[in-house]
Amino acid sequence: MSWLQLVACPVFAERRQWLSLSNVRHQEAEAAEDDQEEGGEDEEKKANLRPVIDPRDNFVNAVWFVHIRVLGVIAYELTYRGVPVWVPYRRNFKGRRLPEKTRKTCINVDLLNQFISPETGEVISYTKTGLCQMQHKKLLIAVAQAYDQGTIEMPVPFRQYDYSQYYPTAKEQTKSKTQQQ
């Protein structure tokens, strides 16, 4: 599905009115010129003043709840087909081998869950996801905040047992066997 079809989706329809301020200022300037030519101010025209879509201006303000709704859109599901968003992503790098560190240069719970390993409950490394180090640090902070706020379940930590406290070592077993004989 193309980007244009995604933007034509009803989720984005209400956001199209949030255009850059340059369009609004341009329309206000035109309305002011029209008022000066007519010689008076018409209150109805000011009340009906809406931003005009300028085809040269591609900037649209995005709000956090739009990003959350995008995860439920059919186009999103068709594009990613149930895999996390970072799987098809490939970093640009020089040479054949992938560098160990990425370049140094979102709380959406559904998106955060895609960066958390379902087996261990830990955040997946930036070497696997391809995030830059700066965004990875922001991701760690966002996940920690989500744990603190209770929006994401805290994983149960894996316990490391010292089995020498429960079972005798091989040397102690042989000593005890020789003493019994």
C-alpha positions in Angstrom: 0.0 0.0 0.0 1.5 3.3 -1.0 2.0 6.3 1.3 -0.7 8.3 -0.6 -3.3 5.6 0.1 -2.3 5.6 3.8 -2.6 9.4 4.0 -6.0 9.1 2.3 -7.1 6.8 5.1 -9.9 8.2 7.4 -7.5 8.3 10.4 -5.5 11.0 8.7 -8.6 12.8 7.2 -9.2 14.9 10.3 -5.5 15.7 10.6 -5.3 17.3 7.2 -6.6 20.6 8.6 -3.5 20.9 10.8 -1.3 22.4 8.1 1.8 24.5 8.6 1.4 28.1 9.7 2.7 29.4 6.4 -0.6 28.4 4.7 -2.7 29.9 7.5 -0.7 33.2 7.4 -0.9 33.3 3.6 -4.7 32.9 3.7 -5.0 35.5 6.5 -3.0 37.9 4.5 -5.2 37.3 1.4 -8.3 37.8 3.6 -6.9 41.1 5.0 -6.2 42.4 1.5 -9.8 41.5 0.4 -11.2 43.3 3.4 -9.2 46.4 2.6 -10.4 46.3 -1.0 -14.0 46.0 0.1 -13.5 48.8 2.6 -15.0 47.0 5.6 -14.6 43.9 7.7 -17.1 41.1 7.3 -17.4 39.0 10.5 -18.8 36.0 8.6 -15.8 35.7 6.4 -13.5 35.7 9.4 -15.6 33.0 11.1 -15.4 30.8 8.0 -11.6 31.3 7.6 -10.0 27.8 7.2 -6.5 26.8 6.3 -6.1 26.3 2.5 -4.1 23.2 1.4 -1.0 24.3 -0.4 0.2 21.5 -2.6 3.8 22.7 -2.3 3.8 22.4 1.5 4.1 18.8 2.7 4.3 19.6 6.4 1.5 18.2 8.6 1.5 18.4 12.4 1.4 15.0 13.9 -0.1 14.4 17.3 0.6 11.5 19.6 -2.8 9.9 19.4 -2.6 9.8 15.6 0.5 7.6 15.9 -1.3 5.2 18.3 -4.3 4.9 15.9 -1.9 4.2 13.0 -1.0 0.9 14.7 -4.6 -0.4 14.3 -5.0 0.7 10.6 -5.3 -2.1 8.0 -2.6 -0.5 5.9 -0.2 -0.8 8.8 -1.1 -4.5 9.3 -0.7 -5.2 5.6 2.7 -3.5 5.5 4.3 -5.1 8.5 2.3 -8.4 8.5 2.6 -8.9 12.3 6.3 -8.4 12.6 7.9 -5.6 14.7 8.5 -2.3 12.8 12.3 -2.7 13.1 12.6 -6.0 11.3 12.6 -4.7 7.7 14.8 -1.7 8.6 18.4 -1.8 7.4 21.0 0.7 8.4 23.3 2.3 6.0 27.0 1.6 6.6 30.3 1.5 4.8 32.0 -1.7 4.0 30.8 -5.3 4.2 30.5 -5.8 7.9 27.9 -4.2 10.1 29.6 -1.8 12.6 29.2 -2.8 16.2 27.9 0.6 17.3 25.2 2.7 15.5 25.3 6.4 14.8 25.3 8.8 17.8 22.6 11.0 16.7 7.9 7.5 21.2 4.9 6.6 25.2 3.1 4.4 22.6 2.7 1.1 24.5 2.1 -1.0 21.4 5.2 0.4 19.7 7.3 -0.1 22.9 6.2 -3.7 23.2 7.7 -4.4 19.7 11.2 -3.4 21.1 10.9 -5.7 24.2 11.9 -9.3 23.9 8.9 -11.5 24.7 11.2 -14.3 26.0 13.3 -12.3 28.5 11.3 -9.1 28.9 14.4 -7.0 28.2 14.8 -4.3 25.6 16.3 -5.7 22.3 19.8 -4.4 21.6 20.4 -1.5 19.2 22.6 -3.8 17.1 19.6 -5.9 16.3 17.0 -3.2 16.0 19.1 -0.8 14.1 18.2 2.2 16.2 20.7 5.0 16.6 22.3 5.2 20.1 20.4 8.4 20.9 17.0 6.9 20.1 18.0 3.7 21.9 18.6 5.7 25.1 15.3 7.4 24.7 13.7 4.0 24.2 15.3 2.7 27.4 14.0 5.8 29.3 10.5 5.4 27.8 10.4 1.7 28.7 11.5 2.5 32.3 8.8 5.1 32.6 6.2 2.7 31.2 7.3 0.1 33.9 7.0 2.7 36.6 3.6 3.9 35.5 2.3 0.3 35.1 1.4 0.5 31.4 3.7 -2.4 30.6 4.1 -5.4 32.9 7.4 -5.7 34.6 9.2 -8.9 33.7 10.0 -11.4 36.5 13.8 -11.4 36.9 15.6 -14.7 36.3 17.0 -16.2 39.4 20.5 -17.5 39.6 20.8 -20.3 42.1 24.0 -21.4 43.7 23.6 -25.2 43.4 26.6 -25.8 45.7 24.3 -24.9 48.6 21.8 -27.6 47.6 24.0 -30.4 46.1 27.4 -31.5 47.2 30.2 -31.2 44.7 31.8 -34.2 43.1 34.9 -34.1 45.4 32.7 -34.1 48.5 30.7 -37.0 47.1 33.8 -39.1 46.5 35.2 -38.2 50.0 31.9 -39.2 51.7 31.9 -42.5 49.7 35.4 -43.3 50.7 34.7 -42.5 54.3 31.7 -44.7 54.3 33.6 -47.7 53.0 
